[in-house]
């Protein structure tokens, strides 16, 4: 269909079709938030075209912003063309930072001619900057135009790549011939690169650029842009495809960012598998390129030692990177297309995409990269004056907490200590004094961490039984004091680990000589950030709980334990009040662990909202929004006036959804699934009777959510014994959500086929019943549209375990930190309710997926009827919910709803 231009709020929004009224409202509200520099919380239910509204609303604002900026620049350039301005009119206005207040020292204490001279100088500098920016912009536009219309440039670049490859091959052969004639070596071949280079701290060596002159040409001035972030690789790819189909698809300079694991095209590096190893090897190859160390070095007078030539990455080439950067900006591409282009161009997509960031208008990236300061810096992201849109932001607080929380096991600590100790013994005489000092400090820290857990680094962690078990929480300061490392500067140790790449050297050492300690069968515990980086790999998911032999071929090689422990050391540099350390002592040292828990996610979000022009948090179900306002924005220093909320209804007709709160069952058993009551046989029996009645009147698929896997298994076993499962199976074929990720797709396929077959064949079995778990594999991101989800049932309220030490500490922290308004529940209790209702909202949102869809939503617990709980439901459900005190009227309403809808569909 031809593109249309819609007007909302006086702004023209290009759109691929006639938008819904709620989409017009969404775009107009988004435009105003970006224009006014606000923080927006936008809620638009799934199926309402949220992605297109974000694209067309945000890019329309950027279009107008660029046009106004260009007009202003032209006006200033025209006014400043004549230095004397022809003796009339006003001089061009300097930027606000250059303007002086009337009472400033310059105005009061300096002669007028000095003030005028300085002002003229600033005006000339402003005009010069504008001219320079204009020249850069025209050069970029001309360069892209030539590439778009001149295919011969591509062929010339390809021919040049082939010549470079041949030259590199000949050089490599020459080096090998020269190396073959050299004298005896003191170290085994390849061991030189395992030895740490001389270390100088930043204070000692000052700031060195370390960048080739060629790379200066790849840098451009950062234009105003929109950073779009989402949670997963597939969600980002879907968004890019929406941009391609939108009216802005041909004219937008879009860059897709990903991890090295996603974008690396160097097979020698990719095969390392682990995210950390790929990152470190890539950085090492770039360092080799910049250092340009000679093959032969003088060691002592009269003696020469041969060093192995340092490898560099063949895909990191200035000319190819420049071409790839321009190709990226020329046409909208997703990650897969970017990788394919990198392979064809023999240029690194990871660096090519990053060099394209300054000139890009829209940058698409996983929001974990944007929310982690080190990742932001590594990617070359500058947030000053930019716009950030965070989609699927309902779990933003948990994501920030997870990224910056790290857990290390006792076996990892012992293994790292043993490996590093043997490394020092092997190469100690070759290391400089400063390297030895830092290695000894790290060894001391590792030993003290094991000691504080109650173990001994000199014994195997698997055979060490701990005298005391349990969980203990401490402030960072108390933990450092108890560990006896409060006298060590962890900031310097952290910087040493980053600069020296000691963990990378240690991994090479253990690869060469084998594991120092036999690795345990446990899966290595990853920090939130490392876990995210691994999850970005297409098709890669968290390893299921399976025997190690089953996953050994598929799983990437784990990084050295020291790489992981570095993350824990970095976390310990967090401010004392913003985090806690959890000491978990289990039966043996290998099962025990130290975990850093972030309590204040706002400390990492504050820089984002401070630097950005505007930030938009968007999602299908953002309720309850009080968490975002209080825990994230207010604690990050955002004033309440700067926060704007927008929530739109659904596109479905009001009579296409029937949300019910049922307070009692068919035998008048009160439904309240507290921890004390939900395991009672009569409560489980009543739940089974309700489901049997529902399955008699609901066609197609019914999805039933339980609070936990343990409770689901308990109920399933009880129904199997009592015969209720057999009664359910008369009307619906029963499926259970698998706990293994790799089985989810197969179960969903069989569930879908069953419903499709029953709809065509007729008979007693009318569809399928899926037992799922809140927060499990099917409570988020799974599409139960149309017949796959005609009814969603929520058994009880999925409150998190109040016995969790982490949750108790978080509640106590919020009670101490956040103000409590009169008549409101304490912030800690509100947190528990909000966590519960966010999970509920995500689960019940699986059913309605488009305008013509219909479904019933059944909430089985009388506590849902309480006004404070109802208020936390999404508005489009809350406004239509019916509370039924008894089961009879609820069943009648369900039967009537599905009879009418099934007859009309």
Secondary structure, 3 states (H helix, E strand, C coil): CCCEEEEECCEEEEECCCCCHHHHHHHHHHHHHHHHCCEEEEECCCCCCHHHHHHHHHHHHHHHHHHHHHHHHHHHHHHCCCCCHHHCCCCCCCCHHHCCCCCCHHHHHCCHHHHHHHHHHHHHHHHHHHHHHHHHHHHHHHHHHHHHHCHHHHHHHHHHHHHHHHHHHHHHHHHHHHHHCCCCCCCCCCHHHHCCCCCCCHHHHCCCCCCCHHHHCCCCCCCCCEEEEECCHHHHHHHHHHHHHCCCCCCCCEEECCCHHHHCCCHHHHCCCCHHHHHHHHHHHHHHHHHCCCCEEEEECCEEEECCCCCCCCCCCHHHHHHHHHHHHHCCCCHHHHHHHHHHHCCCHHHHHHHCCCCCCEEEEEHHHHHCHHHHHHHCCCCCCCEEEECCHHHHHHHHHHHCCEEEEHHHHHHHHHHHHHHHHHHHHHCCHHHHHHHHHHHHHHHHHHHHHCCCCCCCCCCCECCCCEEEEEEHHHHHHHCCCCCCCHHHHHHHHHHHCHHHHHHHHHHHHCCCCCCCCCCCCCCHHHHHHHHCCCCCCCCCCCCHHHHCCCCCCCCCHHHHHHHHHHHCCCCHHHEEEEEEECCECCCCEEEEEECCCHHHHHHHHHHCCEEEEEECCCCCCHHHHHHHHHCCCCCHHHEEEEECCCCCCHHHEEEEEECECCCCCECCCCCCCCCCHHHHHHHHHHHHHHHHHCCEEEEEEECCHHHHHHHHHHHHHHCHHHHHHHHEEEEECCCCHHHHHHHHHHHHHHHHHHHHHCCCCCEEEEEEECCCCCCCCCCCCHHHHCEEEEECCCCCCCCCHHHHHHHHHHHHHCCCCCCCCCHHHHHHHHHHHHHHHHHHCCCCCCCCCCEEEEEECHHHHCHHHHCCCCHHHHCCCEEECCHHHHHHHHHHHHHHHHHHC
